[in-house]
Amino acid sequence: MKSKQELAAISAVMALITAESTAPEYKAPLQGMPSHPYAAYGRQLTMQFRDITQRRIIKRSR
């Protein structure tokens, strides 16, 4: 009876180890590299408009 319990415990541990090794690993996105050129262009325009607004270069018509 003891050998059946040991065999079950060993097989459970082996199943757990193999399940963990086949799981996909998380890869962080590359820092400093835009995902797409349009995304980089959009960020650049956003920062430009934010800068213009903060400096109040855009003149409001009265």
C-alpha positions as a printed Julia matrix, in Angstrom:
62×3 Matrix{Float64}:
   0.0    0.0     0.0
   2.86   2.36    0.8
   4.44   1.93   -2.61
   1.19   2.96   -4.32
   1.07   6.16   -2.27
   4.72   6.93   -3.03
   4.14   6.3    -6.72
   1.1    8.61   -6.71
   3.04  11.33   -4.89
   5.98  11.07   -7.29
   3.73  11.14  -10.35
   1.89  14.19   -8.98
   5.16  16.05   -8.44
   6.39  15.11  -11.92
   3.11  16.28  -13.46
   3.41  19.58  -11.61
   7.0   20.09  -12.78
   6.21  19.36  -16.41
   3.12  21.6   -16.31
   5.2   24.52  -15.02
   7.91  24.08  -17.61
   5.48  24.12  -20.57
   3.7   27.3   -19.45
   4.56  30.31  -21.62
   6.86  32.8   -19.95
   6.05  36.48  -19.75
   8.36  38.66  -21.79
   8.45  42.34  -20.96
   8.18  44.65  -23.96
  11.45  46.13  -25.14
  12.13  49.45  -23.51
  12.69  52.39  -25.82
  11.49  50.6   -28.95
   8.11  51.7   -30.33
   5.76  48.89  -31.17
   4.77  50.51  -34.45
   5.88  53.66  -36.29
   2.37  55.14  -36.11
   2.37  54.7   -32.34
   5.68  56.54  -32.04
   4.37  59.33  -34.28
   1.2   59.62  -32.19
   3.19  59.88  -28.98
   5.39  62.54  -30.55
   2.38  64.6   -31.63
   0.76  64.24  -28.22
   3.87  65.52  -26.49
   4.18  68.38  -28.99
   0.57  69.49  -28.47
   0.98  69.2   -24.7
   4.09  71.37  -24.84
   2.37  73.97  -27.03
  -0.64  74.05  -24.71
   1.46  74.43  -21.59
   3.47  77.26  -23.13
   0.22  78.85  -24.32
   1.56  79.26  -27.83
  -1.87  78.44  -29.27
  -3.67  81.78  -29.4
  -7.34  81.71  -28.63
  -9.54  83.74  -30.9
 -11.77  86.24  -29.05
